[in-house]
Amino acid sequence: MTINRREFLLFMGAASGMIACNTIGAKPKHSPAAYSGLAFKPVKLPLPLTVDGMSPQQQITDFSSYQVQDDLILPEGYAYQTIATWGDTVGDSRFGYNNDYVSFVATSSESGLLTINFEYISGKTWMQTYNQVIGKKYLPLSEVRAALSQRQGKINAFALAAGDALKQQIETIAKEGLVDQGIGVLSIQTRNQRWVRSKAAQDRRITGISGLEDGRYLQATGPGVAVFTKSQKLGYEDGLGNRIIGTFQNCAGGDNALGNGAQC
């Protein structure tokens, strides 16, 4: 189904009317008739809207309890499909965590490329579910937690000797967390009126540590590269020149590759 611009603005304007309502007993400026021009029935929200035309007592009755549904709830006539989830194979790595940006580039009338940003990990839930979802590598979480409890909750990992077992455990956890950040490119196509992954050669994954151990660096280009080639530099010198290790965060798809612009 489709919704035109006028219908969309009508719907959003009706929803924003709730913000302008100063008290729960304020007289609604709209009525349920405001929805009559829409081609679908809006999803019931966890708070009443002025367009619902409900009395204060009815609001108290209808919204006194609620049930959380672990699902994406859409209006009638809409549907969604799961293309990929955390841990699925993407290129030579995996689908990451907390994707907050998706772009689509059509490559034909029935196929295209999704670029997805994996901004960051949610530490607590990531650690609780890593072994269940990924399962390929044991993370020494209990060992590091035990070490933290013995050190009043603080560890300076940089001060630990290179061969220290605790330092290696911290590095293992940190690297896996960075693998679940970055950028992913997925090829998709329509099949039986549904979008599915086609897993083409264009699939690619840039993690937070791409290049760190495999030598597959990103590369900075353009006039700004002169900053890296100066004989006298200010600040930290990593010896990489215009090469860049990984990318992460990139809120809403913005480019933020470890302090440099990256050519992806």
DOPAKE-961620 format. One record per residue (C-alpha): residue number from 1; x, y, z. Coordinates in Angstrom, 2 decimals, padded with zeros to 5 digits. Example, Ala and Ser with C-alpha at 12.3 -4.5 7.8 and 13.67 -1.06 7.14 Angstrom:
<vexpas>
+------+---------+---------+---------+
! resi !    east !   north !      up !
+------+---------+---------+---------+
!    1 !  012.30 ! -004.50 !  007.80 !
!    2 !  013.67 ! -001.06 !  007.14 !
+------+---------+---------+---------+
</vexpas>
This chain:
<vexpas>
+------+---------+---------+---------+
! resi !    east !   north !      up !
+------+---------+---------+---------+
!    1 !  000.00 !  000.00 !  000.00 !
!    2 !  001.04 !  003.65 ! -000.37 !
!    3 !  000.53 !  006.77 !  001.69 !
!    4 !  000.80 !  010.17 !  000.07 !
!    5 !  002.47 !  013.25 !  001.50 !
!    6 ! -000.78 !  014.83 !  002.62 !
!    7 ! -001.83 !  011.68 !  004.50 !
!    8 !  001.59 !  011.45 !  006.16 !
!    9 !  001.51 !  015.07 !  007.32 !
!   10 ! -002.06 !  014.61 !  008.57 !
!   11 ! -001.04 !  011.59 !  010.59 !
!   12 !  002.10 !  013.22 !  012.03 !
!   13 !  000.25 !  016.42 !  012.78 !
!   14 ! -002.41 !  014.50 !  014.67 !
!   15 !  000.24 !  012.68 !  016.67 !
!   16 !  002.07 !  015.88 !  017.58 !
!   17 ! -001.19 !  017.30 !  018.91 !
!   18 ! -000.63 !  015.28 !  022.07 !
!   19 !  002.45 !  017.40 !  022.90 !
!   20 !  000.44 !  020.60 !  022.74 !
!   21 ! -002.14 !  019.27 !  025.19 !
!   22 ! -001.29 !  020.88 !  028.58 !
!   23 ! -003.51 !  018.71 !  030.79 !
!   24 ! -005.03 !  015.28 !  030.58 !
!   25 ! -008.47 !  016.86 !  030.69 !
!   26 ! -007.85 !  019.34 !  027.88 !
!   27 ! -010.49 !  019.42 !  025.21 !
!   28 ! -009.24 !  017.54 !  022.12 !
!   29 ! -008.59 !  019.75 !  019.11 !
!   30 ! -009.21 !  016.79 !  016.83 !
!   31 ! -011.52 !  013.83 !  016.74 !
!   32 ! -011.26 !  010.23 !  015.51 !
!   33 ! -012.59 !  011.62 !  012.22 !
!   34 ! -009.07 !  013.01 !  011.68 !
!   35 ! -008.01 !  009.47 !  010.84 !
!   36 ! -010.76 !  008.99 !  008.27 !
!   37 ! -008.60 !  010.28 !  005.42 !
!   38 ! -005.89 !  007.68 !  006.01 !
!   39 ! -005.72 !  004.48 !  004.02 !
!   40 ! -004.80 !  002.46 !  007.11 !
!   41 ! -005.66 !  002.18 !  010.78 !
!   42 ! -002.84 !  003.70 !  012.89 !
!   43 ! -001.11 !  001.59 !  015.51 !
!   44 ! -002.33 !  002.24 !  019.03 !
!   45 !  000.41 !  004.03 !  020.95 !
!   46 !  001.28 !  003.53 !  024.65 !
!   47 ! -000.06 !  007.05 !  025.34 !
!   48 ! -003.37 !  008.52 !  024.19 !
!   49 ! -003.48 !  011.08 !  021.40 !
!   50 ! -005.88 !  013.98 !  021.25 !
!   51 ! -007.27 !  012.52 !  018.02 !
!   52 ! -008.41 !  009.44 !  019.95 !
!   53 ! -011.20 !  011.56 !  021.44 !
!   54 ! -011.04 !  009.75 !  024.81 !
!   55 ! -012.31 !  011.18 !  028.08 !
!   56 ! -009.86 !  011.39 !  031.01 !
!   57 ! -011.56 !  008.47 !  032.74 !
!   58 ! -011.51 !  006.33 !  029.61 !
!   59 ! -007.80 !  007.08 !  029.19 !
!   60 ! -007.13 !  005.93 !  032.75 !
!   61 ! -009.08 !  002.74 !  032.14 !
!   62 ! -007.61 !  001.89 !  028.74 !
!   63 ! -004.01 !  002.81 !  029.54 !
!   64 ! -003.78 !  001.57 !  033.14 !
!   65 ! -002.02 ! -001.61 !  031.97 !
!   66 !  000.00 ! -002.64 !  028.98 !
!   67 !  001.82 ! -005.63 !  027.53 !
!   68 !  005.25 ! -005.36 !  025.98 !
!   69 !  005.49 ! -007.13 !  022.62 !
!   70 !  009.02 ! -008.01 !  021.52 !
!   71 !  008.23 ! -007.24 !  017.92 !
!   72 !  007.95 ! -004.43 !  015.40 !
!   73 !  004.30 ! -003.40 !  015.40 !
!   74 !  003.14 ! -001.80 !  012.14 !
!   75 ! -000.17 ! -000.38 !  010.88 !
!   76 ! -002.51 ! -002.60 !  008.90 !
!   77 ! -001.28 ! -003.13 !  005.37 !
!   78 !  002.41 ! -002.84 !  006.28 !
!   79 !  004.87 ! -005.68 !  006.78 !
!   80 !  008.55 ! -006.15 !  007.55 !
!   81 !  011.16 ! -008.75 !  006.75 !
!   82 !  014.32 ! -009.70 !  008.62 !
!   83 !  017.23 ! -009.51 !  006.18 !
!   84 !  020.08 ! -010.22 !  008.60 !
!   85 !  020.70 ! -010.36 !  012.33 !
!   86 !  023.68 ! -010.01 !  014.65 !
!   87 !  026.19 ! -012.78 !  014.00 !
!   88 !  025.13 ! -013.60 !  010.42 !
!   89 !  028.00 ! -013.89 !  007.96 !
!   90 !  028.77 ! -010.71 !  006.01 !
!   91 !  031.80 ! -010.81 !  003.72 !
!   92 !  034.70 ! -012.17 !  005.76 !
!   93 !  033.13 ! -011.19 !  009.09 !
!   94 !  029.67 ! -010.93 !  010.63 !
!   95 !  026.62 ! -008.69 !  010.93 !
!   96 !  027.33 ! -006.29 !  013.77 !
!   97 !  025.52 ! -004.62 !  016.65 !
!   98 !  023.21 ! -001.62 !  017.08 !
!   99 !  022.68 ! -000.64 !  013.45 !
!  100 !  021.38 !  002.95 !  013.37 !
!  101 !  021.65 !  003.66 !  009.64 !
!  102 !  020.58 !  001.79 !  006.49 !
!  103 !  020.91 !  002.97 !  002.90 !
!  104 !  019.71 !  001.22 ! -000.25 !
!  105 !  021.31 !  001.52 ! -003.70 !
!  106 !  019.40 ! -000.20 ! -006.49 !
!  107 !  021.53 ! -002.23 ! -008.88 !
!  108 !  018.53 ! -003.37 ! -010.94 !
!  109 !  014.76 ! -003.37 ! -010.69 !
!  110 !  014.93 ! -006.45 ! -008.46 !
!  111 !  018.24 ! -006.12 ! -006.61 !
!  112 !  020.36 ! -003.68 ! -004.68 !
!  113 !  022.92 ! -003.08 ! -001.96 !
!  114 !  022.26 ! -002.25 !  001.67 !
!  115 !  024.89 ! -000.30 !  003.59 !
!  116 !  024.42 ! -000.69 !  007.32 !
!  117 !  026.16 !  001.08 !  010.18 !
!  118 !  026.96 ! -000.85 !  013.37 !
!  119 !  027.49 !  002.10 !  015.65 !
!  120 !  028.40 !  000.62 !  019.03 !
!  121 !  027.80 ! -002.32 !  021.35 !
!  122 !  025.60 ! -002.26 !  024.45 !
!  123 !  028.16 ! -003.71 !  026.84 !
!  124 !  025.91 ! -005.49 !  029.31 !
!  125 !  023.57 ! -007.21 !  026.85 !
!  126 !  026.42 ! -007.84 !  024.41 !
!  127 !  028.38 ! -009.74 !  027.08 !
!  128 !  025.28 ! -011.60 !  028.30 !
!  129 !  024.40 ! -012.93 !  024.85 !
!  130 !  027.73 ! -013.14 !  022.98 !
!  131 !  028.35 ! -016.85 !  023.58 !
!  132 !  024.74 ! -017.70 !  022.70 !
!  133 !  024.75 ! -015.73 !  019.43 !
!  134 !  028.35 ! -016.01 !  018.24 !
!  135 !  029.46 ! -019.15 !  020.03 !
!  136 !  032.68 ! -019.56 !  018.05 !
!  137 !  035.01 ! -018.14 !  020.65 !
!  138 !  035.06 ! -018.24 !  024.42 !
!  139 !  035.27 ! -014.79 !  025.95 !
!  140 !  037.14 ! -014.66 !  029.29 !
!  141 !  034.50 ! -012.45 !  030.87 !
!  142 !  034.44 ! -014.24 !  034.23 !
!  143 !  038.22 ! -014.03 !  034.54 !
!  144 !  038.28 ! -010.28 !  033.90 !
!  145 !  035.35 ! -009.72 !  036.27 !
!  146 !  037.24 ! -011.61 !  038.98 !
!  147 !  040.31 ! -009.46 !  038.38 !
!  148 !  038.19 ! -006.31 !  038.57 !
!  149 !  036.72 ! -007.33 !  041.92 !
!  150 !  040.24 ! -007.78 !  043.28 !
!  151 !  041.28 ! -004.31 !  042.04 !
!  152 !  038.38 ! -002.21 !  043.32 !
!  153 !  036.77 ! -002.25 !  039.88 !
!  154 !  039.68 ! -000.63 !  038.01 !
!  155 !  042.33 ! -002.09 !  035.68 !
!  156 !  044.85 ! -000.10 !  033.63 !
!  157 !  045.26 ! -002.55 !  030.77 !
!  158 !  047.93 ! -000.38 !  029.12 !
!  159 !  050.16 ! -000.69 !  032.19 !
!  160 !  050.11 ! -004.50 !  032.12 !
!  161 !  053.10 ! -006.32 !  030.65 !
!  162 !  052.76 ! -007.57 !  027.06 !
!  163 !  052.68 ! -011.23 !  028.06 !
!  164 !  050.35 ! -010.76 !  031.03 !
!  165 !  047.43 ! -013.21 !  030.88 !
!  166 !  044.96 ! -010.58 !  032.10 !
!  167 !  046.09 ! -008.14 !  029.39 !
!  168 !  045.54 ! -010.80 !  026.73 !
!  169 !  042.07 ! -011.55 !  028.11 !
!  170 !  041.12 ! -007.87 !  027.98 !
!  171 !  042.45 ! -007.60 !  024.42 !
!  172 !  040.37 ! -010.62 !  023.36 !
!  173 !  037.16 ! -009.05 !  024.68 !
!  174 !  037.99 ! -005.61 !  023.24 !
!  175 !  038.74 ! -006.98 !  019.77 !
!  176 !  035.50 ! -008.94 !  019.62 !
!  177 !  033.59 ! -005.83 !  020.68 !
!  178 !  035.24 ! -003.87 !  017.86 !
!  179 !  034.45 ! -006.60 !  015.33 !
!  180 !  030.76 ! -006.01 !  016.06 !
!  181 !  031.13 ! -002.33 !  015.12 !
!  182 !  031.78 ! -000.69 !  011.75 !
!  183 !  030.09 ! -000.82 !  008.36 !
!  184 !  028.53 ! -003.66 !  006.37 !
!  185 !  027.46 ! -003.93 !  002.73 !
!  186 !  024.85 ! -006.59 !  001.88 !
!  187 !  023.52 ! -007.52 ! -001.55 !
!  188 !  019.78 ! -008.28 ! -001.65 !
!  189 !  017.19 ! -009.20 ! -004.25 !
!  190 !  013.46 ! -009.81 ! -004.48 !
!  191 !  012.21 ! -013.37 ! -004.56 !
!  192 !  008.51 ! -014.26 ! -004.41 !
!  193 !  007.77 ! -010.63 ! -003.55 !
!  194 !  010.12 ! -010.73 ! -000.57 !
!  195 !  013.58 ! -009.28 ! -000.08 !
!  196 !  016.29 ! -011.88 !  000.58 !
!  197 !  020.06 ! -011.80 !  000.70 !
!  198 !  021.80 ! -012.74 ! -002.54 !
!  199 !  025.32 ! -012.88 ! -001.03 !
!  200 !  027.11 ! -011.48 ! -004.05 !
!  201 !  030.74 ! -010.48 ! -004.48 !
!  202 !  029.89 ! -006.92 ! -003.41 !
!  203 !  029.21 ! -008.04 !  000.17 !
!  204 !  031.76 ! -006.42 !  002.42 !
!  205 !  032.44 ! -005.85 !  006.09 !
!  206 !  034.64 ! -003.14 !  007.60 !
!  207 !  035.02 ! -003.68 !  011.35 !
!  208 !  036.53 ! -001.53 !  014.07 !
!  209 !  039.85 ! -003.37 !  013.66 !
!  210 !  040.02 ! -004.00 !  009.90 !
!  211 !  043.72 ! -003.82 !  009.02 !
!  212 !  045.00 ! -004.19 !  012.57 !
!  213 !  046.11 ! -007.79 !  012.14 !
!  214 !  045.26 ! -008.69 !  008.54 !
!  215 !  046.94 ! -005.75 !  006.83 !
!  216 !  043.75 ! -004.80 !  004.97 !
!  217 !  043.89 ! -001.12 !  005.84 !
!  218 !  041.46 !  001.55 !  004.78 !
!  219 !  043.06 !  004.48 !  002.98 !
!  220 !  042.66 !  008.23 !  003.37 !
!  221 !  042.56 !  010.21 !  000.12 !
!  222 !  042.37 !  013.82 ! -000.96 !
!  223 !  044.30 !  016.98 ! -000.01 !
!  224 !  043.99 !  016.20 !  003.69 !
!  225 !  046.43 !  013.30 !  003.28 !
!  226 !  049.23 !  015.89 !  003.45 !
!  227 !  048.71 !  015.95 !  007.20 !
!  228 !  050.01 !  012.38 !  007.40 !
!  229 !  053.05 !  012.93 !  005.16 !
!  230 !  054.51 !  015.94 !  006.97 !
!  231 !  058.05 !  015.41 !  008.27 !
!  232 !  057.23 !  017.21 !  011.52 !
!  233 !  053.91 !  016.20 !  013.00 !
!  234 !  052.03 !  017.28 !  016.06 !
!  235 !  050.35 !  014.67 !  018.21 !
!  236 !  050.53 !  010.89 !  018.09 !
!  237 !  052.57 !  009.27 !  015.31 !
!  238 !  051.33 !  005.76 !  014.48 !
!  239 !  053.63 !  005.27 !  011.51 !
!  240 !  050.74 !  004.31 !  009.21 !
!  241 !  050.77 !  007.38 !  006.99 !
!  242 !  047.51 !  007.53 !  005.06 !
!  243 !  046.51 !  003.99 !  006.08 !
!  244 !  043.68 !  003.63 !  008.57 !
!  245 !  042.76 !  000.85 !  010.98 !
!  246 !  039.04 !  000.18 !  010.99 !
!  247 !  036.00 !  002.38 !  011.51 !
!  248 !  033.31 !  002.52 !  014.17 !
!  249 !  030.51 !  004.63 !  015.68 !
!  250 !  029.70 !  006.68 !  012.51 !
!  251 !  026.42 !  007.85 !  014.03 !
!  252 !  023.61 !  007.81 !  011.44 !
!  253 !  026.08 !  006.72 !  008.78 !
!  254 !  028.56 !  009.59 !  009.23 !
!  255 !  032.22 !  008.81 !  008.51 !
!  256 !  034.45 !  008.66 !  011.61 !
!  257 !  037.29 !  006.24 !  010.99 !
!  258 !  039.62 !  006.41 !  013.99 !
!  259 !  040.19 !  010.11 !  013.62 !
!  260 !  040.61 !  010.05 !  009.82 !
!  261 !  038.33 !  010.06 !  006.80 !
!  262 !  038.16 !  006.58 !  005.25 !
!  263 !  037.80 !  005.50 !  001.67 !
!  264 !  035.40 !  002.59 !  001.86 !
+------+---------+---------+---------+
</vexpas>
